[in-house]
C-alpha cells in the first residue's frame, strides 16, 4: 500500500543545547488526530546508514527498504518507543541522547479510514554488534549499511513511500558527513 506524505513541518535543526519538548510535540500530534510513529536513523563510524527490507507479507509497504522504527504504543513516550523499536528490530540498545532530526506526516494511499501518522525521526547511536543485528524475521528479511554512493538502492521504493526513506537517508548521511 503506497503512502502519501505531507512535509508541512520543517526539518528540526540540530544545534546542540536543549532539545525540543518531545512531550509537547507528541501531545500536539495527538490533538491533531495523528498516530505517533518513531524512526531511528542509525549511522555507523563509516558514515553509513542502517536500513532493512520489510517482509513481503507486511500490510504497510511490503518489500520496501525502511529505517528502524514503528508506532508508539499507548502510554509510551517517543524516546521509550524509539528504544523499544531499536531493541526489537536489531537487538541493539540506544546509547547517548537521541537527537530529533525530522518530522513528517504520512498516510497510506487508498487506506480509507487510516489515520495520518506523525513520524518523529531521530539520529541515534547504538550499542551492540553492528555486524550482526538481531533481525525480526519475517517482518524484516534483509539488512544493509548504505553510504551516499548506495542511495540508489532506496529508489526500489519508488511509487510506494513517496521517496520518504531516500529523503531521510540523504538528510542523515549529509548531516553526519558534515557534523557527525
ZADO-1210 file (C-alpha; in nm, 4 decimals, padded with zeros to 6 digits):
<atoms>
<atom x="00.0000" y="00.0000" z="00.0000" code="UNK" pos="1"/>
<atom x="00.1716" y="00.3238" z="-00.1126" code="UNK" pos="2"/>
<atom x="00.1816" y="00.6283" z="00.1114" code="UNK" pos="3"/>
<atom x="00.1268" y="00.9976" z="00.0685" code="UNK" pos="4"/>
<atom x="00.3348" y="01.2310" z="00.2812" code="UNK" pos="5"/>
<atom x="00.2862" y="01.5874" z="00.3838" code="UNK" pos="6"/>
<atom x="00.6037" y="01.7637" z="00.4880" code="UNK" pos="7"/>
<atom x="00.4446" y="02.0719" z="00.6338" code="UNK" pos="8"/>
<atom x="00.6643" y="02.0640" z="00.9412" code="UNK" pos="9"/>
<atom x="01.0188" y="02.1931" z="00.8948" code="UNK" pos="10"/>
<atom x="01.3223" y="01.9699" z="00.9437" code="UNK" pos="11"/>
<atom x="01.4294" y="02.0171" z="01.3052" code="UNK" pos="12"/>
<atom x="01.7620" y="02.1990" z="01.3309" code="UNK" pos="13"/>
<atom x="02.0234" y="02.0186" z="01.5346" code="UNK" pos="14"/>
<atom x="02.2333" y="02.2810" z="01.7084" code="UNK" pos="15"/>
<atom x="02.3104" y="02.1198" z="02.0394" code="UNK" pos="16"/>
<atom x="02.1840" y="02.2580" z="02.3655" code="UNK" pos="17"/>
<atom x="01.8377" y="02.1879" z="02.4956" code="UNK" pos="18"/>
<atom x="01.6282" y="01.9823" z="02.2584" code="UNK" pos="19"/>
<atom x="01.2621" y="02.0283" z="02.1790" code="UNK" pos="20"/>
<atom x="00.9885" y="01.9390" z="02.4268" code="UNK" pos="21"/>
<atom x="00.9050" y="01.5914" z="02.2956" code="UNK" pos="22"/>
<atom x="00.6027" y="01.5523" z="02.5219" code="UNK" pos="23"/>
<atom x="00.4543" y="01.8749" z="02.3860" code="UNK" pos="24"/>
<atom x="00.5248" y="01.7714" z="02.0254" code="UNK" pos="25"/>
<atom x="00.3608" y="01.4310" z="02.0847" code="UNK" pos="26"/>
<atom x="00.0601" y="01.5908" z="02.2556" code="UNK" pos="27"/>
<atom x="00.0170" y="01.8336" z="01.9635" code="UNK" pos="28"/>
<atom x="00.0269" y="01.5445" z="01.7150" code="UNK" pos="29"/>
<atom x="-00.2355" y="01.3537" z="01.9111" code="UNK" pos="30"/>
<atom x="-00.4507" y="01.6674" z="01.9317" code="UNK" pos="31"/>
<atom x="-00.4235" y="01.6896" z="01.5509" code="UNK" pos="32"/>
<atom x="-00.5592" y="01.3341" z="01.5294" code="UNK" pos="33"/>
<atom x="-00.2267" y="01.1823" z="01.4273" code="UNK" pos="34"/>
<atom x="-00.0991" y="00.8391" z="01.5254" code="UNK" pos="35"/>
<atom x="00.2578" y="00.8622" z="01.6604" code="UNK" pos="36"/>
<atom x="00.5480" y="00.6888" z="01.4852" code="UNK" pos="37"/>
<atom x="00.9220" y="00.6964" z="01.5613" code="UNK" pos="38"/>
<atom x="01.2146" y="00.6269" z="01.3328" code="UNK" pos="39"/>
<atom x="01.5820" y="00.5644" z="01.4148" code="UNK" pos="40"/>
<atom x="01.8466" y="00.6900" z="01.1748" code="UNK" pos="41"/>
<atom x="02.1409" y="00.4725" z="01.2776" code="UNK" pos="42"/>
<atom x="02.4694" y="00.5824" z="01.1206" code="UNK" pos="43"/>
<atom x="02.7943" y="00.3958" z="01.1859" code="UNK" pos="44"/>
<atom x="03.1520" y="00.5246" z="01.2143" code="UNK" pos="45"/>
<atom x="03.1978" y="00.4855" z="00.8373" code="UNK" pos="46"/>
<atom x="02.9091" y="00.7273" z="00.7669" code="UNK" pos="47"/>
<atom x="02.6746" y="00.4509" z="00.6539" code="UNK" pos="48"/>
<atom x="02.3047" y="00.4292" z="00.7385" code="UNK" pos="49"/>
<atom x="02.1384" y="00.1072" z="00.8551" code="UNK" pos="50"/>
<atom x="01.8337" y="00.0045" z="00.6501" code="UNK" pos="51"/>
<atom x="01.6320" y="-00.3130" z="00.6344" code="UNK" pos="52"/>
<atom x="01.3817" y="-00.4558" z="00.3893" code="UNK" pos="53"/>
<atom x="01.0268" y="-00.5093" z="00.5120" code="UNK" pos="54"/>
<atom x="00.8855" y="-00.8579" z="00.4667" code="UNK" pos="55"/>
<atom x="00.6546" y="-00.9294" z="00.1716" code="UNK" pos="56"/>
<atom x="00.3551" y="-01.0004" z="00.3969" code="UNK" pos="57"/>
<atom x="00.3624" y="-00.6649" z="00.5776" code="UNK" pos="58"/>
<atom x="00.0371" y="-00.4711" z="00.5481" code="UNK" pos="59"/>
<atom x="00.2118" y="-00.1359" z="00.5006" code="UNK" pos="60"/>
<atom x="00.4916" y="-00.1014" z="00.2479" code="UNK" pos="61"/>
<atom x="00.5654" y="-00.4729" z="00.1893" code="UNK" pos="62"/>
<atom x="00.9078" y="-00.5464" z="00.0425" code="UNK" pos="63"/>
<atom x="01.0365" y="-00.1890" z="00.0717" code="UNK" pos="64"/>
<atom x="01.3538" y="-00.0589" z="00.2342" code="UNK" pos="65"/>
<atom x="01.2961" y="00.1161" z="00.5646" code="UNK" pos="66"/>
<atom x="01.4690" y="00.2561" z="00.8688" code="UNK" pos="67"/>
<atom x="01.4243" y="00.1066" z="01.2148" code="UNK" pos="68"/>
<atom x="01.1072" y="00.2263" z="01.3829" code="UNK" pos="69"/>
<atom x="00.7372" y="00.1844" z="01.4326" code="UNK" pos="70"/>
<atom x="00.4247" y="00.3000" z="01.6087" code="UNK" pos="71"/>
<atom x="00.4269" y="00.4431" z="01.9596" code="UNK" pos="72"/>
<atom x="00.2202" y="00.2297" z="02.1971" code="UNK" pos="73"/>
<atom x="-00.0426" y="00.3881" z="02.4247" code="UNK" pos="74"/>
<atom x="00.1183" y="00.5365" z="02.7372" code="UNK" pos="75"/>
<atom x="00.4661" y="00.5266" z="02.5810" code="UNK" pos="76"/>
<atom x="00.6834" y="00.8341" z="02.5282" code="UNK" pos="77"/>
<atom x="00.8646" y="00.8959" z="02.1991" code="UNK" pos="78"/>
<atom x="01.2067" y="00.8005" z="02.3384" code="UNK" pos="79"/>
<atom x="01.0689" y="00.4910" z="02.5111" code="UNK" pos="80"/>
<atom x="00.9148" y="00.3784" z="02.1824" code="UNK" pos="81"/>
<atom x="01.2388" y="00.4537" z="01.9990" code="UNK" pos="82"/>
<atom x="01.4427" y="00.2397" z="02.2420" code="UNK" pos="83"/>
<atom x="01.1883" y="-00.0432" z="02.2199" code="UNK" pos="84"/>
<atom x="01.1803" y="-00.0413" z="01.8387" code="UNK" pos="85"/>
<atom x="01.5618" y="-00.0371" z="01.8110" code="UNK" pos="86"/>
<atom x="01.5842" y="-00.3317" z="02.0507" code="UNK" pos="87"/>
<atom x="01.3029" y="-00.5312" z="01.8854" code="UNK" pos="88"/>
<atom x="01.4221" y="-00.4780" z="01.5285" code="UNK" pos="89"/>
<atom x="01.8005" y="-00.5056" z="01.5751" code="UNK" pos="90"/>
<atom x="01.8876" y="-00.6321" z="01.9240" code="UNK" pos="91"/>
<atom x="02.0929" y="-00.3152" z="01.9767" code="UNK" pos="92"/>
<atom x="02.0478" y="-00.0647" z="02.2613" code="UNK" pos="93"/>
<atom x="02.0269" y="00.3110" z="02.2347" code="UNK" pos="94"/>
<atom x="02.3385" y="00.4901" z="02.3545" code="UNK" pos="95"/>
<atom x="02.3674" y="00.8576" z="02.4326" code="UNK" pos="96"/>
<atom x="02.0984" y="01.1133" z="02.3658" code="UNK" pos="97"/>
<atom x="01.8825" y="01.0650" z="02.0518" code="UNK" pos="98"/>
<atom x="01.8526" y="01.3865" z="01.8501" code="UNK" pos="99"/>
<atom x="01.5235" y="01.4771" z="01.6860" code="UNK" pos="100"/>
<atom x="01.6107" y="01.5205" z="01.3211" code="UNK" pos="101"/>
<atom x="01.2962" y="01.5243" z="01.1097" code="UNK" pos="102"/>
<atom x="00.9187" y="01.5313" z="01.1443" code="UNK" pos="103"/>
<atom x="00.6783" y="01.4231" z="00.8699" code="UNK" pos="104"/>
<atom x="00.3085" y="01.3394" z="00.8409" code="UNK" pos="105"/>
<atom x="00.2071" y="01.0485" z="00.6176" code="UNK" pos="106"/>
<atom x="-00.0831" y="00.8165" z="00.5445" code="UNK" pos="107"/>
<atom x="-00.1371" y="00.5074" z="00.3287" code="UNK" pos="108"/>
<atom x="-00.2920" y="00.5898" z="-00.0082" code="UNK" pos="109"/>
<atom x="-00.6232" y="00.4180" z="-00.0600" code="UNK" pos="110"/>
<atom x="-00.6378" y="00.3329" z="00.3079" code="UNK" pos="111"/>
<atom x="-00.9827" y="00.4757" z="00.3712" code="UNK" pos="112"/>
<atom x="-01.0236" y="00.5434" z="00.7394" code="UNK" pos="113"/>
<atom x="-00.6494" y="00.5047" z="00.8031" code="UNK" pos="114"/>
<atom x="-00.5266" y="00.7771" z="01.0384" code="UNK" pos="115"/>
<atom x="-00.2482" y="01.0116" z="00.9384" code="UNK" pos="116"/>
<atom x="00.0769" y="00.9338" z="01.1169" code="UNK" pos="117"/>
<atom x="00.3173" y="01.1922" z="01.2534" code="UNK" pos="118"/>
<atom x="00.6630" y="01.0413" z="01.2346" code="UNK" pos="119"/>
<atom x="00.9437" y="01.1689" z="01.4558" code="UNK" pos="120"/>
<atom x="01.2816" y="01.0610" z="01.3182" code="UNK" pos="121"/>
<atom x="01.5896" y="01.0682" z="01.5408" code="UNK" pos="122"/>
<atom x="01.9628" y="01.0398" z="01.4776" code="UNK" pos="123"/>
<atom x="02.0729" y="00.7771" z="01.7255" code="UNK" pos="124"/>
<atom x="02.3807" y="00.5954" z="01.8444" code="UNK" pos="125"/>
<atom x="02.3522" y="00.2306" z="01.9351" code="UNK" pos="126"/>
<atom x="02.5497" y="-00.0240" z="02.1340" code="UNK" pos="127"/>
<atom x="02.5841" y="-00.3824" z="02.0182" code="UNK" pos="128"/>
<atom x="02.7444" y="-00.5867" z="01.7430" code="UNK" pos="129"/>
<atom x="02.6754" y="-00.3693" z="01.4372" code="UNK" pos="130"/>
<atom x="02.7842" y="-00.6523" z="01.2071" code="UNK" pos="131"/>
<atom x="02.5204" y="-00.8878" z="01.3467" code="UNK" pos="132"/>
<atom x="02.1841" y="-00.7241" z="01.4078" code="UNK" pos="133"/>
<atom x="01.9169" y="-00.9497" z="01.5520" code="UNK" pos="134"/>
<atom x="01.6639" y="-00.9183" z="01.2709" code="UNK" pos="135"/>
<atom x="01.2939" y="-00.9545" z="01.3439" code="UNK" pos="136"/>
<atom x="01.2029" y="-01.2269" z="01.0887" code="UNK" pos="137"/>
<atom x="00.9748" y="-01.2383" z="00.8895" code="UNK" pos="138"/>
<atom x="00.8849" y="-00.8723" z="00.9490" code="UNK" pos="139"/>
<atom x="01.2266" y="-00.7803" z="00.8013" code="UNK" pos="140"/>
<atom x="01.4079" y="-01.0012" z="00.5534" code="UNK" pos="141"/>
<atom x="01.7297" y="-00.8217" z="00.4582" code="UNK" pos="142"/>
<atom x="01.9652" y="-00.5647" z="00.6122" code="UNK" pos="143"/>
<atom x="02.2252" y="-00.3288" z="00.4686" code="UNK" pos="144"/>
<atom x="02.4543" y="-00.0462" z="00.5668" code="UNK" pos="145"/>
<atom x="02.4424" y="00.2147" z="00.2885" code="UNK" pos="146"/>
<atom x="02.6550" y="00.5189" z="00.2162" code="UNK" pos="147"/>
<atom x="02.5983" y="00.8154" z="-00.0114" code="UNK" pos="148"/>
<atom x="02.7046" y="00.6070" z="-00.3113" code="UNK" pos="149"/>
<atom x="02.4388" y="00.3439" z="-00.2321" code="UNK" pos="150"/>
<atom x="02.1342" y="00.5706" z="-00.2149" code="UNK" pos="151"/>
<atom x="02.0013" y="00.4394" z="-00.5485" code="UNK" pos="152"/>
<atom x="01.9096" y="00.1190" z="-00.3616" code="UNK" pos="153"/>
<atom x="01.6291" y="00.3154" z="-00.1972" code="UNK" pos="154"/>
<atom x="01.4827" y="00.4002" z="-00.5386" code="UNK" pos="155"/>
<atom x="01.3384" y="00.0473" z="-00.5297" code="UNK" pos="156"/>
<atom x="01.0738" y="00.2053" z="-00.3020" code="UNK" pos="157"/>
<atom x="00.9630" y="00.4373" z="-00.5838" code="UNK" pos="158"/>
<atom x="00.5879" y="00.4572" z="-00.6015" code="UNK" pos="159"/>
<atom x="00.5462" y="00.3120" z="-00.2527" code="UNK" pos="160"/>
<atom x="00.6887" y="00.5555" z="00.0015" code="UNK" pos="161"/>
<atom x="00.6796" y="00.8881" z="-00.1874" code="UNK" pos="162"/>
<atom x="01.0636" y="00.8884" z="-00.1670" code="UNK" pos="163"/>
<atom x="01.0397" y="00.9348" z="00.2111" code="UNK" pos="164"/>
<atom x="01.3140" y="00.6862" z="00.3075" code="UNK" pos="165"/>
<atom x="01.5534" y="00.8133" z="00.0414" code="UNK" pos="166"/>
<atom x="01.4902" y="01.1707" z="00.1564" code="UNK" pos="167"/>
<atom x="01.5612" y="01.0776" z="00.5188" code="UNK" pos="168"/>
<atom x="01.8732" y="00.8835" z="00.4197" code="UNK" pos="169"/>
<atom x="02.0093" y="01.1745" z="00.2163" code="UNK" pos="170"/>
<atom x="01.9469" y="01.4197" z="00.5013" code="UNK" pos="171"/>
<atom x="02.1021" y="01.1924" z="00.7648" code="UNK" pos="172"/>
<atom x="02.4094" y="01.0984" z="00.5605" code="UNK" pos="173"/>
<atom x="02.4714" y="01.4589" z="00.4589" code="UNK" pos="174"/>
<atom x="02.4402" y="01.5783" z="00.8191" code="UNK" pos="175"/>
<atom x="02.6665" y="01.3019" z="00.9521" code="UNK" pos="176"/>
<atom x="02.9358" y="01.3699" z="00.6920" code="UNK" pos="177"/>
<atom x="02.9452" y="01.7374" z="00.7808" code="UNK" pos="178"/>
<atom x="02.8628" y="01.7398" z="01.1544" code="UNK" pos="179"/>
<atom x="02.8920" y="01.3850" z="01.2913" code="UNK" pos="180"/>
</atoms>
